[in-house]
Amino acid sequence: MRKTFIFGNGLGMSISADAYNLTSVMSDVWENGDLSDVQKGLISTCLPNGAERPTSEEQLATLQDTVGACEVLLGVRDTGAGHWLSEQGRQFPDAVRRFAFLVARGMFVAKHPSGPGIGQRCALSSEFLQPLVDHIQANQTHIATLNYDGLLSSALSAAGLFVGSNPDMLDGFVDSKFDRTNLFRKKKRGAWYLHLHGCPLFVDKGKSTIRKISPGSLFGKPGSPKRVGRHIVLTHFKHKPKIIESSDILRIYWEFLEMAIDESEEVLMFGYSGNDAHLNRLISQVRGDKNIRVVEWLGAGNRTRRQAFWKEQLGGDVDLTLLEDVLTFEEW
């Protein structure tokens, strides 16, 4: 039975709540010197009154509005009388995208900040991973992630699911170059891996060419990477569809998510808070009579409250599992 699994940030939080806490990662990026003072100054001007630095996606709404306005003006033909935007204005979109890239990179290279594994890179345990790998291979289950962390993509790649002439999983990349046709399957064999909110590995190498850089290139100081952050969704939930629509790869991933759900008998949402209205709306519209399962942390709330929340958000009943540790889940 083919299914679609959608993973949220609860996957990483269950490994290390500190390493995958968005507020902490944003603060680390702001303080570690990878953003210039000019870039921080540009970003700060668009934060809510009283905010000295970004600490949540909700604060980033004006940033995205301003990026969109700058992009429009950057596309206006220069008549020689002076550009519509000042030099600072022309630098603004790149400053915001660099910030998004650095936050996503921080998630991707996360290490345990304390405890027995301090300093070691965060990773999924084999006890959690192997049953999931076995299920994907046996059932051709689609995987979609809302995260930038690479926990699943790295693990499934190491397990060999992306290799071969007819691989178990396809993410649209062949020889590190993305193309929609690379998601086409042979006799419907194979499942899709969809980074719904982007990945720090995605870079633009030309006007219409998206490539994937090696994971190893994210470790160490990032320097000044070019053309990064355009395909990363880091903003207020109301503005997330704008970034998705403006990115060729993300727009295609969301198209294939709808197809994945359409051909699946069940959708399982794992470690997802339910706060992305665009995703909830899509599932509500296409779910039909499919079974929808939600696996989330017990700390999200009691069953009565969460059941009502999910019913409202997803347009119908859900099979809800609340766990003290979501990594103990086995019922794929």
HELIX and SHEET records of a PDB file:
HELIX    1   1 GLY A   10  ILE A   15  1                                   6    
HELIX    2   2 LEU A   22  GLU A   31  1                                  10    
HELIX    3   3 ASP A   37  SER A   44  1                                   8    
HELIX    4   4 GLU A   57  LEU A   60  5                                   4    
HELIX    5   5 ALA A   61  LEU A   74  1                                  14    
HELIX    6   6 GLU A   87  PHE A  108  1                                  22    
HELIX    7   7 SER A  126  ASN A  139  1                                  14    
HELIX    8   8 LEU A  151  ALA A  158  1                                   8    
HELIX    9   9 ARG A  180  LEU A  183  5                                   4    
HELIX   10  10 PRO A  215  LEU A  218  5                                   4    
HELIX   11  11 PHE A  237  HIS A  239  5                                   3    
HELIX   12  12 LYS A  240  SER A  246  1                                   7    
HELIX   13  13 ASP A  248  GLU A  263  1                                  16    
HELIX   14  14 ALA A  277  VAL A  286  1                                  10    
HELIX   15  15 LEU A  298  ALA A  300  5                                   3    
HELIX   16  16 ARG A  303  LEU A  314  1                                  12    
HELIX   17  17 VAL A  326  THR A  328  5                                   3    
SHEET    1   A 7 MET A 169  LEU A 170  0                                        
SHEET    2   A 7 ALA A 191  HIS A 195  1                                        
SHEET    3   A 7 HIS A 142  THR A 145  1                                        
SHEET    4   A 7 LYS A   3  PHE A   7  1                                        
SHEET    5   A 7 GLU A 266  PHE A 270  1                                        
SHEET    6   A 7 ASN A 291  TRP A 297  1                                        
SHEET    7   A 7 ASP A 319  LEU A 323  1                                        
SHEET    1   B 2 PHE A 173  VAL A 174  0                                        
SHEET    2   B 2 LYS A 177  PHE A 178 -1                                        
SHEET    1   C 2 PHE A 202  GLY A 206  0                                        
SHEET    2   C 2 THR A 209  LYS A 212 -1                                        
END                                                                             
